[in-house]
Amino acid sequence: MTMAGLDTRPGAAELRARRERIASAVGPGGVALIPAAAVPRRSMRFRQTNEFFYAAGLEVPGAYVLIDGADGTTTLYLPHRDDQRERVDGRGLWAEDVDLVRDRSGAEHIRAIEHLPAELAQRLFRGRLAVHTPFAPAEGERETRDVLLGGTAAHLADPLGPREADPSSVRSALALHFPSADAVDLTPVLDELRLIKSPYELAALRQAGRLTGVAVIEAMRSTQPGVFEYELSAVADFVFARGGARGSSYEAIVATGTNAWHGHYVRKDAMLAEGELVLMDYAPDLNYYTSDIGRMWPVSGRWEPWQLELYGFILRYHRALLSRIRPGVTADAVLDDARAEMLLVCEATTWSAPEFERAARDALDFRGHLSHPVGMAVHDVGSYRGRPLEEGLVFSVDPMLWVPERNLYVRCEDTVAVMQDGIENFTGFVPLGPDEIEVEMAQPGLLQLWERR
């Protein structure tokens, strides 16, 4: 099972529609100013920040996009052509490429980067100016906001102070050079816009979900006792590259046995053993969109009774949640309704161990099974809690249970979009039922085909 790599970047019309919504939120008397990622400090493939790419769709380091809240026009400020960098890195986009940049981005004005301070100064001369710029840390390669904020917290705990300065602190620059400008946080506006996906974004997430699922299927087929966790990760990496992804959107979780107990286990250095389950959670960075999946399967290719008992319960819970998701209901209502159904299942089940029943009942009290938005980041921005689910919302459905007496953790996860008549499950084609998984695991995997060479 393979996929051809396709580049489906947002077109000018899609980008203009996004910027129109940003301009509307900013309003007259204000501008939105979003910085691009800085020029890399070492030889590496450049990746734009999600915030800049969402608004401008360009992979240009050191640039800015300015969106006028009054008339909705966009000005892109780009560095001048650097012949030395082009000799090293290949062709880029520069301030001199006016027609090409305009065609790709749909921006009305393309200017050299040194004109940005003069533009801000002129606007300030005409009156007060509100500059809306993201205050939250920018999401870069394999970065999500929760991880970035956690890193900031860790730096602040360092007794000698933070080790790095924020490379994109527009707010600090405005305070220093243009103190009369009112700095306003653009983050809530971008978060809300990114939460509900456009038809283009749904297509991009559908493609990312497809590539995610193919990678997990190939890892499933390659599983057998004696294989190492990192080998399954390598199989997925190959599939991602073959499908046109720039890499992964987060560190692979491949956890066998009790390693799965650690929810974000990433060491991947253990050998798979007979009688254990293996968990895989991994997705690509494909054209600035990603997916999320969680699958578990038996290392031996055949389920043991205790595995089926726990996995079968969580699978049934997963399907109960999926069947209730639709526009207009809240996440809490979905959880409450599914819980009522699954309590009856608990009562009707003859459990082989009391700790298994406790784990199942405790899982039904956990409120995080409708997990997090998915989009440009795996833990995407915005929140759908406390409000009716909307068409175009994409999020992770991830029911899980814990058996602390045995350090067991069981889950299954899919990325779904709320659609007019229910959901579209972007990763739902990946085997989920125990019998389906056994059939898939009987197929030759990439690792075994490689060993036959």
Secondary structure, DSSP 4 states (H G I P E B T S, - for coil): -----------HHHHHHHHHHHHHHH-TTEEEEEEPPPPPSSS------HHHHHHH----TT-EEEEETTT--EEEEEPPP-HHHHHHH-----TT-HHHHHHHH--SEEEETTHHHHHHHHHHHHS--EEEE--SPPP-TT--HHHHHHHHHHHHTSTT--SS--TT-HHHHHHHH-TTSEEEE-HHHHHHHHHBPPHHHHHHHHHHHHHHHHHHHHHHHH--TT-BHHHHHHHHHHHHHHTT-SSBSS--EEEEGGGGGSTT-----PBP-TT-EEEEE--B-BTTB----BEEEETTSS--HHHHHHHHHHHHHHHHHHTT--TT--HHHHHHHHHHHHHHHHHH---SSHHHHHHHHHHHH-S-SEEEE-SSSSS-S---TTS---TTBEEEE--EEEEGGGTEEEE-BEEEEEETTEEEETTTTS--SHHHHHHHHTSPPHHHHHHT-
